[in-house]
Structure formats: C-alpha cells, structure tokens
C-alpha cells in the first residue's frame, strides 16, 4: 500500500529532528569516510573552480561525494547517489533507456514531463554532466571514482558545456605511479519480486610502467534477473506476428506471461594511462566503454486489463516485450603543463553513444483513436522501434593562473562538434497479412506493416570563450567577475513518411539551419569572516543552446512555420550563502532565486507529430539548500540535508499553433517542494584485527507533478515517498564482507507515470492489454559483497 503524503512527511520531519543524535556518510559534503577510527577529519579536495580547494573554500554551493564514501555505502547507480545530494531530483527509469535522456533536476529547472525518455531529444538537459573533462551524459556505472562534484547554478564561466541548473562531474581515480595493486569484489543480491538472484563482479588493477607512468584498468560485469512480469504478451509466430489460434480473420488471440522480463546484462571497462615525464608536465589518456542489454521496463501497470483482471505488484500490461540496448565509448587525452605563472590544460575527447529500444504503442493508438484507421484490426500490436546515435568531438583549453598576486584568472576556450541521429519506425504487426485476407481485392492498397517512418539528423557546432577574474581585495575579501561568449550553429535534416497505405502520403524531407551568439556574465563576492568560514553572494547567467525542428512547410506534412526554430533559453541565478567549519561541524546554507526566460519544452508538432522543441514565456524558481556534517566522538558520523524549492511557470504556454499547453502558475514537473537527506554511520574496532562499519541513510521527497500541461492526461500528482538503506561491513586487513539492503521498507517511490488516459486498455478496439505504467524505484534489494584488495 502506498503511504500518504502526510505520513511520509511526518516520518521525514521526525528524522530531521533526530539529526543531533546520529551519523552520515555518502551524502556528506566535506569529509571522506575513513575505514578506521581516527580523530583526523580530512576535507575533500575538489577542482570545481579549476584549482585544488577544499569544499568549504569554494565560494558557491557545491557538494562533493568521495569515491570512498560511494564504495562504503555500496551505491551502485546514479539515482541513489544523486538522491543523497540536497536539492537534486531524479526521475528513476531503472536500467531501460537510463542513458537516453538526462532527467536530473537541480533547483526545479525542468518543464519536460517525468515520463519522457523513450527517445532521444534535441534539447539538451538543464544539468550538464562531465566524465573527467568530457561533457557527456553517459550514466556510467559508479566504479573506482575519486569523487563526484555537484555544482548548483549556471557554470558557463568555468566549464565549456553551458548549463542552466548546474553541473555534475564524475571524476575517476588516476593510476598510482610506482604502485602495483588492485582489488576484486563479487556481489550476490536479490530484489523483491524477482525469481532469482543477481550477480556482479568488479575488478581494479594498477600497473606501474617505469617510474613516470602507470596504467589503471577497471572492469565490471553484472547480471540481474529482473522483477517485472509481462502478463499480457501476445504469442508470436516465426515472423513476429501475433498468433491467431482460430484463423487470421477471427479476433481471438493467444497470450503468455513472461516473468522477470526486465533483466539487465551489462559490462563496463575503463583503462587510464598516466604519464608524468617531469614535475611540470603530465598526460592522461583514457578509454571507457559500457554495454547494456535490458529485457524490458521496471515499470508496473495499475488497474485492470481488457478482460477485467486486476494487475498485481510488479506486473506490466504491455502486449509485447520492450527490450533496449546501448553501447558507449568515451576516449580522451588530457595534458597539464605547469608554466610557472599559470597551468595550461588541454582536453581532447571523443564519444560515441548509441542505442535502440522497442516500445509498446498500442495503448497510445487506442486512446488516441488511431486504431479506427486500421479498420479495427483484431490483434493490434503497435511497435515503436527507436534508435539514437550521439557522437561528438570536444576540445577544451584552459589557462589557470598560479600567482600570489592581487588578481587570479581563468581563461578558456571550448569547441564541440556533435552529431545526433534519432529514428522511429512504427509497425502494426500482422496488419498486412490480415488485410490481404480481409479485402483480397485491395491487397495492393497496403504496402506492409510499417505505418510511421521518421529520421532526424542534427549537427551542432559550438564555440565558446569563457573565463573569470578574481580580485583579492583583502586577504579575506574576494570579488570575482566572469563572462562567456558563445557562437553556435546547428543543422537539422528530418524525414517523415506514413507508408502503410500505398501512395496515400508522399514522404517528406525538411532541412533548416540556425545560428546564435551571445555574452553571459557572472559576479561573485565572498568574505571569510573567520578561519574556514565564509559568506558569499553570486549573480550568474546560464543558457542552453537553441536549434531548429526542420518541419516541412508544404506538401502532405506541412506544419506551421513558427515550429521551425527554437531559441536558446537562459536563466539569471541569484544566490547567497554561508558555509564553513565550526566546532567540528561542517555546514552549508544557501538561498536562491532563478529567473528563467524562454524555457524549452521537448514535445511534438500538433498536426503530424514531428519531434520538436518549443519555447515558453518564462518560469521562476526559488528556495534554499542546507546541509550539515559532523562527528560525535571518534565513532559516530552524521549528516543531514534539506532543500526547499518553489518552481512554477510564469505566463501561459502556447504552442506555435495557438494551443494552450500550460497555464501561468503551473508547478514545474519533477520538482518536489521539500527534500530531506540523512545518513548515519558508526565505525568501531571489534578486535585488533577486525573493524566494523554500520550505516543507515535515506531520502524523502514531497509530492511532485508528472507534467506541466493543462491536460489531465499528463499533469497528475505523484505522491511523496521515503526510502531507507543500510550497510554493514566487517573488515580484516585486505578482506571485507558487506551485507546491505536498499529500500528497506519497499517503498514504490513513483517518479513518473504513463496514465490510463494516455495508454490504457481498450477492449472495444481489440486491445486487451494495458499500457499505463508507473516508474517505480528499485524495490527492496538485499545483497552481500565480498571484497579483496592487494
């Protein structure tokens, strides 16, 4: 049974009041977790400002999570990790399509619906992500990381890839010079609803190459059986067409159940070569690859099927399986040269990210009335076969001053050439075979089963110059000014066809080019009013690129020309905060207000359904983020985070055709008003040889909206929820054994839905399945990990 909003909030509020008596780990913004009891508390060093600094010395809102903390908490995916950071929201889609669309939200900056994600979109995410120095949304496995840095607010004056809401940096561990070593770990786990166990193998090997170079290789293999049962799946013949047990013209169909359909098989391999020929020069080359094979959705259907049977927990009503695959390569060469007065850094990288999936569209066809165009074909099975390809070459160069003068500077250049290809081929499986028997005299009127063919080829070329200048007015007072100039060009070539009925529609190509340039600014004032304590204020501008939709303006598929272009959207972020260390307690409190102009919405054109992006008028968000971290004695470690966000649309949102999509004052989707994070850990020495680490952590978010529009088909409320996790680890020398539990109380944790009105059952049209579904969090999972270091 789902918990109510009030009970969730009360339990989270009670927990917040317990903060003075407890512990924390992974979420902590300042301290790396120690494996042994120690009085020394080391602050995490970050490079968010392009210089090595402690988190408390960075004059804006940043959270850093150490790789040691990630390992200690047995955090295996980015959804769990980012939920531990105050003010960061995540739409948890599970493994399927997890790398297709970046649905991380910081400070509520998102208009796209929570269920978006089955296909690649043109508009970039409001939060940029980096793997080391490469801007790419990869959703790599969290293995052998040095740390993760979460920077809130626009970061266009420090990073080549612009952003609206913030930047997340996943920083991998470097090879260790002169050291041979590594680790190996094996995990077995079981998830509620699954019929069998899952297995994971991890390995790290560090190899010295002479005195100035080393190679580090990291590998992971994982096999999870899945939890979701597809209970309404058509039996298919050798051609992939639904079986007709009483003949093709008879409406009867044959169904089967496929248990644990959403299996996951994945592997990741990363190799990093570090060469430091002198103290002043270093080179780092790395290549990473990950491959995912997913059998279906970790999404459950609610309500009943076309026969009146009620769906149970972890059951999906799709009448076909919905697998997906993806493959990702990232290669980079980074150089750092100490020039004495400054450090010159160059990063050259290339990535290639591609994937495919099959989606159940029959429910959508039924609810939209499309099945009437197919003369009520008795066993409708609408398959959307989608692919995406995203590849880019990126070059970034920075010069960072090293002087102790009154002024410090950072100056950088950024170039990216990115190609994005998205396709969709939709099929009404078996329609041609049925048509030829139903109307043999008109057999030539139907060309085949394909009823929709779409391909979008885009190229984005981005050039930017950015930098910051800091004036050290006094030893404790700093004033920083930053700028970013960008010049972007884009091309879009789009093809669309409705080929089912021979000769009825003419296929159409459309092409369009756009360009844009602008200058953004940033100002920051910080004052260290005491040792390791500061107050700061920031005004910063951020943006994300615009582009074109390339819709045809004549012919069968003509659209309104106002759809042709979408412009860059931008924010002005106002922020003030106080942070530091006092009496062994690390704290960080900030308040913010964000004005958002021309917000981009990923949608489709009104007439013919071209995938498109459009701009609204304005939106705004405001709120606060707070976190504390500390110790009680040498053994107890605690931390607590809280975020309040009020995010809403300002002004009515109309399509280019004049259709009202959303109203002024609408709450932005996926933006909970309240979020609380907590983590408590205890470390003790059981014997001279054995140590014990115990941890409890969790997350709460209040109610959210699934979409922003006026239509109740999408804009429905999603209940708040609370998730608790725990870990118990015993260590003896190089050997460790961990027992861990995720989602202890098995909360559904729904972060998005496909509603009944959008994709539900329609027995009158021959559709006896049900395509509505909830995007649920990982159910209760119990695991055991055995590790060995050497």
Secondary structure as UniProt FT lines:
FT   HELIX           5..17
FT   HELIX           19..21
FT   TURN            26..27
FT   STRAND          45..46
FT   TURN            48..49
FT   STRAND          53..54
FT   HELIX           55..57
FT   STRAND          62..66
FT   HELIX           67..72
FT   TURN            73..74
FT   HELIX           78..83
FT   TURN            86..87
FT   STRAND          88..90
FT   TURN            96..100
FT   STRAND          104..106
FT   TURN            107..108
FT   TURN            114..115
FT   STRAND          127..131
FT   TURN            132..133
FT   STRAND          134..135
FT   STRAND          145..152
FT   TURN            156..158
FT   STRAND          166..172
FT   TURN            177..178
FT   STRAND          181..191
FT   TURN            192..193
FT   STRAND          198..209
FT   TURN            210..212
FT   STRAND          213..224
FT   STRAND          229..234
FT   TURN            238..239
FT   TURN            245..246
FT   TURN            248..249
FT   STRAND          255..258
FT   TURN            259..260
FT   STRAND          264..278
FT   TURN            279..280
FT   STRAND          281..294
FT   STRAND          299..300
FT   TURN            306..307
FT   TURN            313..314
FT   STRAND          315..316
FT   STRAND          324..338
FT   STRAND          342..360
FT   HELIX           362..368
FT   HELIX           370..374
FT   TURN            375..376
FT   TURN            378..379
FT   STRAND          382..401
FT   STRAND          407..428
FT   TURN            429..430
FT   HELIX           431..438
FT   HELIX           440..445
FT   STRAND          450..474
FT   TURN            475..476
FT   STRAND          477..497
FT   TURN            502..504
FT   STRAND          508..530
FT   TURN            531..532
FT   STRAND          533..544
FT   STRAND          547..548
FT   TURN            556..557
FT   HELIX           561..563
FT   STRAND          565..566
FT   STRAND          569..582
FT   TURN            583..584
FT   STRAND          585..597
FT   STRAND          600..604
FT   TURN            606..608
FT   STRAND          611..615
FT   STRAND          618..632
FT   TURN            633..635
FT   STRAND          636..650
FT   STRAND          653..654
FT   TURN            656..657
FT   STRAND          660..662
FT   TURN            664..665
FT   TURN            669..670
FT   STRAND          674..685
FT   STRAND          690..701
FT   STRAND          704..705
FT   TURN            712..714
FT   STRAND          717..718
FT   STRAND          721..732
FT   TURN            733..734
FT   STRAND          735..742
FT   TURN            744..745
FT   STRAND          752..754
FT   HELIX           756..759
FT   HELIX           763..765
FT   STRAND          773..775
FT   STRAND          781..789
//
